[in-house]
Amino acid sequence: MKVPKEKKRHCPFCKKHTNHKVELSKKRTVSTAHPLSRGGKIRAKLRGRFGSGNKGRYSKPPGGGKMTGKKQTKKTDFRYTCTVCKKAHIQNSGIRAKKVEFIAY
């Protein structure tokens, strides 16, 4: 995937379209970004969700209809730095790409 080093985008801080410097940062997974936000029985226990009684689907043994295997690619995580106010913001959703190459226009 070829990406320009500089791109004209809307800056949420300047409230207008300005040139932005594009850089790639490492995508954080759900477990690293929000460690207690989701997950199975262990994280729910850490949050103090459970009392006494049947644990419902959490008390069942693991497995059953879930896809296994590793994905071939990771989602891109671009950071856009405004050249006017020097503030950075991120993209809202990444595109899957094996390799990202920055090109100068």
C-alpha positions in Angstrom: 0.0 0.0 0.0 1.5 3.3 -1.1 0.7 6.4 1.1 1.7 10.0 0.5 4.0 11.5 3.2 1.8 14.6 3.3 -1.9 14.8 2.8 -4.5 17.6 2.9 -7.0 16.8 5.6 -9.5 18.4 7.9 -7.9 19.4 11.2 -10.3 19.1 14.2 -8.2 21.6 16.2 -7.8 24.3 13.5 -11.4 23.6 12.2 -10.2 23.8 8.5 -8.4 21.9 5.9 -4.6 22.0 6.2 -1.6 19.9 5.2 -0.9 17.0 7.5 2.2 14.9 7.9 1.4 11.2 7.8 3.2 8.6 10.0 2.5 5.0 10.9 2.4 3.9 14.5 2.0 0.5 16.0 -1.6 -0.6 16.3 -2.6 -1.3 19.8 -4.8 -4.4 20.4 -7.9 -4.3 22.5 -6.2 -6.0 25.4 -3.3 -3.5 25.5 -5.5 -0.4 24.9 -8.2 -1.2 27.3 -7.1 -4.2 29.5 -10.3 -4.6 31.5 -12.8 -3.6 28.9 -13.6 -7.0 27.4 -12.6 -10.7 27.6 -13.8 -13.8 29.4 -14.3 -14.9 32.9 -10.9 -13.7 34.2 -11.3 -10.1 33.2 -14.9 -10.0 34.3 -13.8 -11.3 37.7 -11.1 -8.7 37.9 -13.8 -6.0 37.3 -15.9 -7.5 40.1 -18.8 -8.4 37.9 -19.7 -11.7 39.4 -21.5 -12.6 42.6 -22.9 -16.0 43.6 -25.0 -18.3 41.4 -24.8 -19.7 37.9 -22.3 -17.9 35.7 -24.3 -18.5 32.5 -22.2 -18.7 29.4 -19.0 -18.0 31.3 -19.3 -21.3 33.2 -19.3 -23.4 30.0 -16.1 -24.9 28.8 -14.1 -23.0 26.2 -14.3 -23.6 22.5 -17.2 -24.3 20.1 -17.7 -22.6 16.7 -14.9 -20.1 17.0 -12.5 -19.5 14.1 -8.9 -20.2 14.8 -5.7 -19.1 13.2 -3.8 -15.9 12.7 -4.8 -13.1 10.4 -2.4 -12.4 7.5 -2.3 -8.6 7.9 -2.6 -6.0 10.6 -4.8 -2.8 10.3 -2.9 0.4 9.6 -2.8 3.0 12.3 -2.0 6.4 10.7 -1.3 9.5 12.8 -1.9 12.8 11.1 0.1 15.8 12.4 -1.1 19.2 11.3 1.6 21.4 9.9 -0.1 24.6 11.2 -1.0 23.8 14.8 1.4 20.8 15.2 -1.3 18.8 16.9 -1.8 15.1 15.9 -5.0 13.1 15.5 -5.6 9.5 14.4 -7.7 7.9 11.7 -11.0 6.4 12.7 -10.6 3.0 11.1 -7.6 1.3 9.6 -7.2 -0.6 6.3 -5.7 -4.0 6.2 -2.3 -4.0 4.5 0.8 -6.2 4.6 3.2 -3.5 3.8 3.0 0.3 3.9 5.2 2.5 1.8 5.4 6.3 2.1 6.0 8.2 -1.1 6.6 11.9 -1.7 4.4 13.6 -4.1 
